[in-house]
């Protein structure tokens, strides 16, 4: 006897689907559960690649693109999904992350960078969830939402303050979604990753300045989490097995957040040595 996640007959929109990251892993787990996946990314190649992989597994998968830093495009995502693929049963908002060039103290952070970080890691989630929920309420269809937060929202986010603020907003907004929409059969939860090892993370690390790299406390031991470990949590919260769970934030970080906050303020001496 086995207990498995069952997405048979369900269609899930997954936003941010790089094959080697959380999004790609989430697509695979939903497909393994028998679900239909709509894979969305700002890069057509990434969306096509994971959709092709899922079809090779025998699943039904669709690819689409949208720039989630563009408000106008955000507001077209759900209408386009409904027009092209029909009703959906869940949405996983995984797109986001820090950029190598934004790792800096708050007083040096440009306003444009601040707003770009908030749009990519927080604001787009509002638009997509708002429009999906409005459609579910209009049609009397239940739905499940999983938004990705971060352990950087837990206490402080030195050298990546806008990102931490955005992810704090994700967690708070998700709880409000759960509160307002529960009577319509809509569940909303968030998942907070720690340091997830993926191709995008490795590429970002390679582009960071020496000064930014030095902001990492050498005494910290980074505990990495695998993308599939986050995907398992996201798939569970989207599934009927989590029917009683809403308004919650699940941290998946192998205990990283119990000892590590992600960055530190360099001393004046250290900053002088780095020029």
N, C-alpha and C positions, 0 to 999 in steps of 0.2 A: 504494500500500500504506500502511495506517495502523495505528497501535497505539493501542488505546483501552481505558479502564477498563471492565470488563464485570461488571456486577452482576446479569446475567440469572439469574432463579431464586433470588435472595438477598433476604432481608428484613433491614433494618438499623434498629435503634432509635436515634433521635437525640434526645438530651435537651438542651433549651434551644434553642428554634427560632424566636426572634424573626426576622421576615421580612427585616429589614435587616442582620442580624448574621451571625456565623460559622455558627450553627445553620441558618438559612434557606438560606445559600449551600451548606452541606454537603448538605442535603436535595435541592437542585436538582442537584448533581453526581451524587449517587447515582441520582436519577431519570433523569438523562440517560444513565447507564450501564445503564439497564434494570432497576434494582432497585426493590423495594417498600420504602417508607419508613413507619415508625411515628414520627410527630412528637409529642414530649412537651414540654409546658411547664407552668408553674404558672398561666398565663393561657389559658383556653379559647379566647379570641379569637385569640391568636397561633397556637395549634396548628391551629385550624380554617382560618385564613387560609392558612398555608403548605400544608396538605393540599389545600385547594381549588385553589391555584395548581398544585400538582404534578399533580392530576387533569386540569387544563386542558392540561397538557403531554402527557397520554396515559399518565401513570404511575399505579400503584396506590399509594394513600397513605391512612393512617389517622391519626386525631388522638386524643390522650388527655391527661389532665391529672394532675399530682401535685405536691404541695408537697415539694420535696426537702430543705427544712429540717426536715421532720417525719420522725423515724425510722420511726414506724409506717407512714407512707405509702411511704417508701423500700422497706420490706420487702414491700410489696404490688405494687411495680411489675412485677417479672419474672413473678410468678404471674398477674397480671392480663393482661400481654402474651400469655403462653402460652395463657391461657383464651380471650381474645378474638380473637387473631390467629394463633396457632400458633407453631411454632418460629422462632427468629431465627438469623441467621448472623453478626451483628456488632452492636456497640454503640459509639456515639460520645458520650462524656460531655462536653458543651460548656457546660452550665449553670454559672453562677458569676459572679465579677467582684467588684470593690470597690464599696462603697456610698459616696456622697458624705459621709455623716455619720460614717464610720469613719476618715477621713483625718486622723490625729492622732498625736502622739508616743506611744510605748509606755506611759509612766508615767501618761498620761491615759486610756488605753483601758479602758473598762468591761469587766468579766468577761463580761457577757451578750453584748456586741458581739464579743468575742474568740471565744466559742464559736459564735455565729451564723456568723461568717466561716468557721470551720473546718468547720462542717456543710455550708454551701453550696458551699465550694470544695474539700473533701477527703472528709469522712465519707460523703456520699451515694454517692460513687464506689465506696467499699468495698462497701456494701450491694448495689448494682446489679451490680457485677462479680462479687462472691461468688456471688450467686444465679444469674447467667447462666452462670458457669463450672460451678457444681454441676449445672445442667441439661445442659450440653454433655457433661460427664463421665459423667453418668448414662445419657445416650442414645447416647454414642459419636459425637457430632457435633462437628466442628471449629468454631472461632469466632475472630473477630478483635475486639480491643478497642483503642480509641484514647481516651485521656484527655487533657484539656487542662491543661497546666501554665502556666508564664509565665516571661518573662525576669526577673521579680521574684524567682524562686527561685534565680537564678544566683549572686548575691553577697550583696547586702543589699537590704532593701526599706524605706528610710526613710519614715516616716509611714504606711506600710501594712504594718507588720511581721506581723500575723496572716495577712494575705493571702499574703505571701511565704512564711511558714512552711507554710501550707496547700498551696501549689503545690510547695514542696520535698517535702512528704509525698507528693503525687501522683506525682512522678517516681520517688521511692524505692519506693513501693508498686507502681507499674507494673512496675518491674524485678523485684520479687519475684513478681508475677503471672506474668511471662514465665518466670522460673526454675522455679516450682512447676508450671506448667500446660503446659509445652512438650511433655511426653510424651503429652498428650492432644490435641495438634493445635491448641492455643489459643495465639494470638499476642497480645501486649500491648505497645503502644507509647504514648508521649506526644508531644504537640506543644506547643511553648512559643511563644505569640504575643508580640509586642512591643506597640506601641500600635496597636490595631485600631480604625479609625474606623467607628463605627456609630451608629445613632440612640440606643441606650441609653447609649453613652459620652458622646455630646453632651449628652444630658439630665442625666447625672450631673454633668458639668462645670459645667452651669448652676446646679446646686444647691449646689455647694461653697462654703464660706465664704471670705471674702477672706483670712483667715489661712491656710487650706489652700492656696489658689491661690498665696500668696506662698511656700509651701514649695518650689515648683518653682524650680530654679536658672535664672535668666534667661539664663545662658550656654549652657544645653542646647538643642540643636536636636532637636525631636521628629520622628522619621521614622515616618510612619503607614503601616500595612499594611492592605490592603483585605481585607474578609471573605472574598472568593472565593479569595484567595491562601492563607489558612488552610484553606479548604474543599478546595482541590486537594490539599494535603498530607494532610489527614485521609482523603479519599477514596482516595488512593493507598495509605496504610497499611492501610486496610480491605480493599483489593482483593487479588486473587491475584497481581498484579504485585509485591507486597511479601511474597511467601510466605517469603522468607529473612530477613525483618527482624522481630526481636522483642527486647524489652527495651531499646529505644533511645528517646532523646529528641531530637526534631527541632525546632530553633529556626527559626521563620519570622518574621523581624522586619526584613528589609531592612538588616541590620547595626546596628540600634538598640542592642543590648546590648553592642556593642564600645565605646560611648562614654557610656552613659546608664543610670543605675540607678533613676530614677523619682522621686526626691525628695531633700530635704536637710534638715538640722537648721537651723532659723532661729537667728541669733545673738540674744543677750539684747537687744541694741539694737533689732534688727528686731522682736522680739516686743513690746518696749515701745512702739514706734511704732504697732503695730497694735492696741494696747490689750489 
